């Protein structure tokens, strides 16, 4: 799927901040390596869409995230294929390859700038575990002015407020699954069915990703 339309460059100033205005598209941005994609990613995306009344949620596949440089296992094209297949047929969830089209390290602010539009309100969807590291993000002050931060926490866990950000919270069911654990399970031949969406699991096996040996 091609990336969504971006600023036309006609000189019109994009709306500042993530606060919605009448007639704007409410667009969620859920970025990650998706190495591999799993049910927790999809549940976070659909809960964010439902609870925040978003029109769409983009699952933005990072090519070379600077904070994980050298630690991403599968090639970006394979990770994108897994995400694309995983969300196929899921209403309003879309894969996004914007970060794969750029050379060099991947920065969230660059993606946000591509997606900014006077007719959009942007919601950056992040896990609660990432909040403490936000001050280290590239051009964080610009990012803070451009989006509403949607912090995803598990049911029963308190989600702290994020000073200085226009923010909101999303609650999702408790799912004890991570890409790191999945890579380990796959490499040692343990079952991962239903932890990875079934269509994506088929591609994972077909391409022998993460040490899958059949």
N, C-alpha and C positions, 0 to 999 in steps of 0.2 A: 504494500500500500504506500503511495507517495506521501511525503510529509504534508501536514496541514498548511494552508496558505499562510504567508507571513506578511509583515509590513510591506506595503507597496512602494514605500520610499517616495511618496508624493509630497512629503513635507509636512503632512499632518502630524501633530504631536500626539504620541500614544498617551492614553490615560495613565496617570501616575497611581501606583499602589494597586492592591488587589481587591479593593472594595467594589462590589458589583454596582452597576448603574443600570437603569431601565433599558431593556433591549440588548444587553450584552450577552455574549456566550460565556457560560461558566465552565471553564476548562481546567481539568485536573492534570497535573504533571507528576507522574510517579516514575522516577528515574532509578536506575540500578544496573548492576552487571548481569543480573538474572543468570547466575552461573552455577546451577541451572535455575530456570523459573520453577516455582512450586506453588502449591495451593495457598500458602500464606500470602504471596504476592497478589494473587487474584482476589482473595477475600478482602484484603486491604483496599484494593481498587474498587470493588463493587460496594463495599461499605462506605467509602468516601463518596462515591457517586450518589448513593442513596441518602446518606445523612446530610450532605451538603447541597443536594439538589443540583449536581453538576450535569451539564449536557453531555460531556465526554470526559474520559480519562485516558491520557496517552501513557503507555508504558514505554519509556524512553530508554533504549538499550545503549549503555555507555560503551564506547569503543576502547578508550584508554583512560580510565578515571585516574586522576593524578594521585589520589590518596590510596589507591590500590595498585599502583604501577608495579608490574612484575609479579602480581599475585592473582591475576585473572587467568583461569585455566583454559577455557574453550575459546576458539576464535569468535570474533564479534558476529560474523555472518552466521555461524551455527547458533549462537545465543539468540540472535534475532529470529532465526527460523523457529526455534523452540517457542519464543514468545508469540510470534505470528500464529502458529498453529494452536497454541494454548488458548488464545482469545478469540479464535475463529468462531463466529456464531454467538458470541457473548455481547449482548446489546451495549453499545456505547463504550466498550473497551477497545482500544486500538493500539497496535504496535507503532513505534515511531523510530525512524532511522536517522534523525537529524544529527545525532552525535557521531554516528558512523561516517558521515559525509565530510567531517572535518579532520584535518591532520593534526597530530600532536596531542597533548593532554586534553582530557575532557573536563570542561567546567560548566556547572549548572547555569551560571549567569549568561553564558553564550547562548545556551538553548532558550532560556527565558527571553533574551533579546530577539531571537528569531521568531518567537511565538507571540510577542507583544503586538497588540493591535488595539486601536481605539474601540473596537467592538468586542473586546474580550476582557474577562476578569479571570486572572490566573491564580490557581490554588496549587501550591507546591506541597505534595503529599510526602511526608517523611515519617519514619518510625521514631518512636519516643527515644530510642537508644542513640539516635543521631543528634539530638538537640544539643547536648553538651559540646559537641564538636563544631557547631555552626560558626562560632567566631573565627575559626581557622579557614573557612571556605573562601575561595577566590572572590574578590570584590563583593564582600558580604554586605556592605552598606548599600550598594546598588541593588543587590538581590532583595534586601529587606524592603526597599521602597517599591519594588516591582510586583510583589506577590503577597497573597495571603498564605501564611504557613498553616497547613493542616497536619496536625500531629496525631499519629495513629498509636493508640495504646490498647492493651488487652483488657478485656472485661475484668473488673475487680482490682485493677492497678490504677493508682493515681497518676495523672499526667500533669506535670508542673507547667505553669504558665511560662511564656517565653518573653522576657522583658525586651521591649523595643521593637517587637514584631506585631504586625496585625495578624493574629493567630486564632485558630479554633481547634477543636479536638474531634477525633473520630475514634469510636470504640469498635473493636472487632473481637470475635470469639478467641479464646485462648487456644492457640495451635502451636505445639512444640515441634517446629520444623524449621530447618535452616538449610541454605545452600551448602554450607560447609559440611554439615552432617550428611546431606544427601550425596555429596561427592564421595565421602568415605564409604557409605553404604554401597554405592554403585561399584566402586573400585574393588570391594571385597565380595561382590556378588550377592549382597543381601537384597531382598525385595524392596522396590521403591514405588510399586504400583499405588496409584491414588494419591501419593505425596506429590508426584509430578503429574500434571494433567495428562490423561491417557493419550491424546493425540501427540503431545509433545514427547511423551515417553517413547512412542513409536519412532520418532525421528532420532531421539537420543540413542536408541538401540541400533537403528539402521546405520548411523554414522559412527558407532562405537565410541561415543564421547565419554569422558571421565573414567576411562579404563574399563568400560563395559566389554565383557568377553563372551557374552551369550551364555 
